[in-house]
């Protein structure tokens, strides 16, 4: 029999500092501050190892769509582990949960998308995108069509392909990225980069950067354009209304695949099953992850539209690509149960009809705060821009300082919001109730007050 040892927060923090290298973390800073250890969760709330209760305004990392503590997912995993904990999907094999999940995803995906390739994460999904897109054009007899156009400040993951497709300069600087054959155009970030243009004018301008880049690279060399419907990690950048229609007009004139990264927007976040449906886009490929299992187990995939799928199936022979955990039976069983809950409890409708209108109307009130230059949102995504001058959209001199103070003040008030520079962002679980939205907004206002006070 094993004895369960209980560690104090200080002991866990010391072990953590001694042995654990975290993602996206400055470890010297972490050592000084002490890691926050999250111990348990229920609904939209987390509890840390000191017993503090925190409202999770980020759904973990944009993923816990159905909220914490759903025992049905634990039961599905337990049952599947006893039945078949693992088998691969290589070499003409499959397992029932993976097959059922592929079929269930095809049912909710846009009509022209009927196939799924499974991965273990969003980053692996975008690695798969790169491989598939190039394979597609090879099979079409156009092997020179290799270049993928992404967007500055877009995020598509942290593997070499994912980070290259993304446009995060800090990531590119640390790894000689992007790899060749990936280029970027400006983002549709009106508040930060729109200058004197109206949002509508800027949306058209930003979309036209795609046309300009296609001309520069040469259409015969461009394979695909990849974008998030709404840039999440970049700061919940919601494109002006003119942006996606203009991008669609441009794509209609060119023979280029459209990849819409649904890792954040997929599975209900915008009030539709996918962000592509919210913006009426017709992607060829949709990388997915996160909300696919509500984060209860790691899993990702790429939903593949007919023109790519049929080319790969009819003309591709064996596609030399895949992961040990592609279609993992336990993750798939959890994904399937998660989809069942989203569907049976009509959670996507709840977002569209109730939660999103309420959240958006409530966070709009935060725009009255002296520190706030803009509040924007779609579905259950929101962003709050912190500025030193509301009228001119002027930022504080030291970039990111107001944001990091505000993030700390949120935590002190029992709320998780993330800071991207001086933009506060939120993405709560989809099941958040109106009273919990009230609590989120009250806590955010208080954190803004405390931030303003500290900034002096
Ligand atoms: N794509 C988008 C839009 C994301 O937001 C993320 C993660 O935040 C990824 C891809 C990468 O997913 P993962 O962290 O599961 O590799």
Boltz pocket constraint, residues with backbone or C-beta under 6 A from the ligand:
constraints:
  - pocket:
      binder: B
      contacts: [[A, 61], [A, 120], [A, 121], [A, 122], [A, 123], [A, 124], [A, 126], [A, 155], [A, 156], [A, 157], [A, 158], [A, 162], [A, 228], [A, 232], [A, 233], [A, 261], [A, 262], [A, 263], [A, 264], [A, 289], [A, 290], [A, 300]]
      max_distance: 6.0
